[in-house]
Amino acid sequence: MISIRILVFTQIVLATVWIQAARAADYPLATDDAFCARVQQFIAGTDMPVDNVVYQEDSYWTTFKKSKPQAQPLTTHQYAGYSLANGERADYPVTVACKMKTAERIRTANTGMRNVAIADEDSECQKWQAVMLDDVYSALKEQGGEALLDRDNIELADENNVLVGPLWLRPEVYQVAYRDGDTLKLRSKALHVEYRRFMPVPRSFMGTHYCTMIAPEYLAKLIQGEAEAPPLQD
């Protein structure tokens, strides 16, 4: 199994830690410290190890906003938000924002590496959400979950693609789930900037792929009927 090195970011220092063994539950039912590293490997179709920088709550507009992923060494940045669409704070993660690199940029930065897989092109954030939905739903069924929301009543909305960083960052509270009649719809927001194409953005943004998506904890509560998604509010 691929070893993923994990870095935890505080607003003062960057320190290396191991995932706590005592944690009650990890993915697919929890936003663990390797979440965005896992998404990066899926998005870029790579088996390369990933350093994942995890940001503390309330650091969105300070340190996370300024952070940049790296292709060498492959480094991602992760922020979990706890605010629901109505502005109330939940006691579990609601959204996860991942800053990652594109497959193209990873390939050009690691040309000397052998025996590693890197896809020809990126997958979409919503394709990852489809995988995560299947994983979460299967895990809940294996736990003997009853009265789960019918799988046929859960759909993925069209991905919201933006062109520049400020549009991806704002609003911080992005509605990742909403009700449309009897259907639960899952949303994602993406910023995908190719590395070799001219675009009027700073060079540090080139070859980046950012995703904002639903957190596993919130998704599990919606499926179990422990939370109710509101209608689309924006």
Secondary structure as GFF3:
##gff-version 3
##sequence-region A 1 234
A	DSSP	beta_strand	6	9	.	.	.	ID=ss1
A	DSSP	beta_strand	14	16	.	.	.	ID=ss2
A	DSSP	alpha_helix	35	44	.	.	.	ID=ss3
A	DSSP	beta_strand	51	55	.	.	.	ID=ss4
A	DSSP	pi_helix	60	64	.	.	.	ID=ss5
A	DSSP	alpha_helix	65	66	.	.	.	ID=ss6
A	DSSP	beta_strand	70	71	.	.	.	ID=ss7
A	DSSP	beta_strand	74	81	.	.	.	ID=ss8
A	DSSP	beta_strand	95	101	.	.	.	ID=ss9
A	DSSP	alpha_helix	103	109	.	.	.	ID=ss10
A	DSSP	alpha_helix	125	142	.	.	.	ID=ss11
A	DSSP	three_ten_helix	151	153	.	.	.	ID=ss12
A	DSSP	beta_strand	154	156	.	.	.	ID=ss13
A	DSSP	beta_strand	160	162	.	.	.	ID=ss14
A	DSSP	alpha_helix	165	169	.	.	.	ID=ss15
A	DSSP	beta_strand	177	180	.	.	.	ID=ss16
A	DSSP	beta_strand	183	186	.	.	.	ID=ss17
A	DSSP	beta_strand	189	193	.	.	.	ID=ss18
A	DSSP	three_ten_helix	203	205	.	.	.	ID=ss19
A	DSSP	beta_strand	208	214	.	.	.	ID=ss20
A	DSSP	alpha_helix	216	224	.	.	.	ID=ss21
###
